[in-house]
Amino acid sequence: MRPPRHGTLDVPGARLYYEVRGYGPPMLCIPTGNGDATPLGPLADSLAKHYTVITYDRRGFSRSPVFEPTEDHRRVDVDAHDARLLVDHLCDKPAEVFGTCSGGIVALALLQAHPHRLHTVVVHEPPLASILPDAEHWLAFYDNLYLTYRERGTDAAREVFRDHVGLEGETRPPKDVQLPPDQLEQLLSRLRRNQVFWYEHETRSFPAYRPDLAALRQHSDQLVLAGGTTSREQYAYRPNKELARLLGLTMVDLPGGHVGHVTHPYEFADRLIDVLRRKQRATQPSRNDLHSPHPGHK
């Protein structure tokens, strides 16, 4: 597999680092709450056999520095605008989009604001506490998680988060795609810094984000809501299940749990490609529709 092509894009108040793999229809992959493109690498390599795959570091994370104060209440919309600018910069046609965890929330906001620049948007396990029947409980949990971080540090907060949300099990990629020691240390160093930015600016704002349900209904033919095959009983699965109910959609499951894109990159890519192709076939006019006479034609 060829190494990815990489570059940067200046956007208002920040500079985005991005990587591009493969050739074919464009696909933008929006990273999780760790904000870093690298964990998406093995998945992107597999997808690159069929798509031009764009991964990137979200603003404020890793190699995408910010040059102005971060306004937490605007974070989701600003991230969605960044994604739109990446699509405009790198894609000459509407893009497929895959967003997971926090990236899934960004993907929803992107679909709401810029549907004409997108083809199909696959949203995997977004932590949208705001739409749950017990939203008050979960929003309080995120508030308390932030307080734990401020009072006891990132390690203590991470343990509270994993225990309460239900993120057990393996989180590493398969051995054949694990990074060499030097690259792994670089990634871990970035992720340690990213944790601080996540706790400060995302822990409370992203779960509290209120999607525009009317706009999502209007463009629901472009939307796929996904969960993990092994996370159906976990919190991470619940927001999309509720969103599917509110929008009248049926969820699809992708291999693994909340980080299945990391732990099962090959199977995840195969299933994601299948989901996108099925969606494309379902939304294309049939051959008969294409050749049927217009109303009033004789």
Summary of the structure (lengths in Angstrom):
residues: 298
radius of gyration: 19.1
end to end distance: 55.3
largest distance: 76.4
contacts: 981
relative contact order: 0.14
helix: 51%
strand: 16%
